[in-house]
Amino acid sequence: MSAASPPERPKITLKLATSLDGRIATKSGESKWITGEAARMQVHRLRAEHAAVIVGSETVLADDPELTARTDPPAQSQPLRIVADSRGRTPPAAKLFSTLETGPVAVATLETTDLDQRGWPSSRGVQFWMLPADPENGSISLLELMHSATRAGVASIMIEGGGTLAASFVRAGLVDRIEWFRAPILLGGDGRPCLGGLGLAKLVDAPTYVRTSVREVGPDLWESYERTEKA
Ligand SMILES: NC(=O)c1ccc[n+]([C@@H]2O[C@H](COP(=O)([O-])OP(=O)(O)OC[C@H]3O[C@@H](n4cnc5c(N)ncnc54)[C@H](OP(=O)(O)O)[C@@H]3O)[C@@H](O)[C@H]2O)c1
């Protein structure tokens, strides 16, 4: 690589924990727990293997996740926990902030967000990434988020939902790997999809992946996929 080459973006993994029919929550939003304990333990290991994890603001509001890597034995390092929160809706009492002694947090928000109004903790464990909007949807620009992550030294990010944020990453062509945990239950078409709309008119435009492994984890299946380039 020459000195003038742009820095590489972080590798992006999309983690999905779904029903057999690809749903991540019931119609009312209940999502705990779709997959079993063995699958959840693997997710904690995957967190520890990534430099960062990311969720959308709606997942924080619905589930108040910690997103720490809780492994046995304890993880040697914790991922940076990023929330994609354009409008600054993450509550100051969110578990992300009350667990700063375990691992750091980055709030990726619009550059117009008034940090003084939010009541978020100002501590060395919290970074604020002030980003421009994506003209398509008014939320933070994922390409700018990639730049901030690269500047912060983040080499890999695992997307942990929900479907809206995941679809934005897929639409932007940023998802390199998929780790899919699939539980043997059906939630139906009124359950929440693991992926929002991709706006595809033609099959030929669909992003494609090759399966690299399938494992049984308790009652669930764990499939791994890697992005393929179309010929
Ligand atoms: N089963 C599971 O493993 C699992 C995992 C995660 C979530 N869930 C469930 O999924 C549901 C939440 O999913 P969701 O699809 O409604 O919401 P989501 O993807 O968690 O969050 C969507 C929000 O993220 C924000 N965002 C910021 N930048 C974005 C960007 N560039 N592109 C897209 N969104 C961006 C947007 O709000 P702002 O623009 O205001 O920031 C958007 O409305 C909950 O019911 C939760 O329980 C299940």
The ligand as a MOL file (V3000), in Angstrom:
LIG
                    3D

  0  0  0     0  0            999 V3000
M  V30 BEGIN CTAB
M  V30 COUNTS 48 52 0 0 0
M  V30 BEGIN ATOM
M  V30 1 N -33.5780 -10.7260 17.9720 0
M  V30 2 C -32.5520 -9.9270 17.9620 0
M  V30 3 O -31.4400 -10.4060 17.9910 0
M  V30 4 C -32.7260 -8.4400 17.9170 0
M  V30 5 C -31.5740 -7.6350 17.8270 0
M  V30 6 C -31.7280 -6.2530 17.7460 0
M  V30 7 C -32.9870 -5.6790 17.7290 0
M  V30 8 N -34.0830 -6.4680 17.8390 0 CHG=1
M  V30 9 C -35.4230 -5.8510 17.8100 0
M  V30 10 O -35.5110 -4.9970 16.6790 0
M  V30 11 C -36.3950 -3.9210 16.9670 0
M  V30 12 C -35.6970 -2.6050 16.6030 0
M  V30 13 O -35.3280 -2.6480 15.2310 0
M  V30 14 P -35.6970 -1.4730 14.2320 0
M  V30 15 O -35.4260 -1.9600 12.8520 0
M  V30 16 O -37.0670 -0.9700 14.5610 0 CHG=-1
M  V30 17 O -34.7070 -0.3100 14.6430 0
M  V30 18 P -33.0920 -0.2060 14.7050 0
M  V30 19 O -32.4900 -0.7070 13.4430 0
M  V30 20 O -32.6160 -0.7290 16.0050 0
M  V30 21 O -32.9070 1.3680 14.7880 0
M  V30 22 C -33.3410 2.1360 13.6950 0
M  V30 23 C -32.9670 3.5590 13.9600 0
M  V30 24 O -31.5530 3.7060 13.9200 0
M  V30 25 C -31.2800 5.0610 13.6240 0
M  V30 26 N -30.2330 5.1870 12.6360 0
M  V30 27 C -29.1690 6.0020 12.7590 0
M  V30 28 N -28.4400 5.9740 11.6510 0
M  V30 29 C -29.0580 5.1510 10.7890 0
M  V30 30 C -28.7880 4.7950 9.4510 0
M  V30 31 N -27.7390 5.2680 8.7810 0
M  V30 32 N -29.6430 3.9390 8.8530 0
M  V30 33 C -30.7030 3.4550 9.5000 0
M  V30 34 N -31.0360 3.7810 10.7650 0
M  V30 35 C -30.1990 4.6400 11.4070 0
M  V30 36 C -32.5770 5.6690 13.0550 0
M  V30 37 O -33.1450 6.5570 14.0140 0
M  V30 38 P -32.4730 8.0030 14.1900 0
M  V30 39 O -32.2620 8.5150 12.7960 0
M  V30 40 O -33.4340 8.7700 14.9830 0
M  V30 41 O -31.2060 7.7720 14.9100 0
M  V30 42 C -33.4970 4.4780 12.9020 0
M  V30 43 O -34.8570 4.7900 13.0980 0
M  V30 44 C -36.7280 -4.0230 18.4450 0
M  V30 45 O -38.0050 -4.6200 18.5740 0
M  V30 46 C -35.6710 -4.9510 18.9900 0
M  V30 47 O -36.1460 -5.6860 20.1060 0
M  V30 48 C -33.9650 -7.8320 17.9070 0
M  V30 END ATOM
M  V30 BEGIN BOND
M  V30 1 1 1 2
M  V30 2 2 2 3
M  V30 3 1 2 4
M  V30 4 1 4 5
M  V30 5 2 4 48
M  V30 6 2 5 6
M  V30 7 1 6 7
M  V30 8 2 7 8
M  V30 9 1 8 9
M  V30 10 1 8 48
M  V30 11 1 9 10
M  V30 12 1 9 46
M  V30 13 1 10 11
M  V30 14 1 11 12
M  V30 15 1 11 44
M  V30 16 1 12 13
M  V30 17 1 13 14
M  V30 18 2 14 15
M  V30 19 1 14 16
M  V30 20 1 14 17
M  V30 21 1 17 18
M  V30 22 2 18 19
M  V30 23 1 18 20
M  V30 24 1 18 21
M  V30 25 1 21 22
M  V30 26 1 22 23
M  V30 27 1 23 24
M  V30 28 1 23 42
M  V30 29 1 24 25
M  V30 30 1 25 26
M  V30 31 1 25 36
M  V30 32 1 26 27
M  V30 33 1 26 35
M  V30 34 2 27 28
M  V30 35 1 28 29
M  V30 36 1 29 30
M  V30 37 2 29 35
M  V30 38 1 30 31
M  V30 39 2 30 32
M  V30 40 1 32 33
M  V30 41 2 33 34
M  V30 42 1 34 35
M  V30 43 1 36 37
M  V30 44 1 36 42
M  V30 45 1 37 38
M  V30 46 2 38 39
M  V30 47 1 38 40
M  V30 48 1 38 41
M  V30 49 1 42 43
M  V30 50 1 44 45
M  V30 51 1 44 46
M  V30 52 1 46 47
M  V30 END BOND
M  V30 END CTAB
M  END
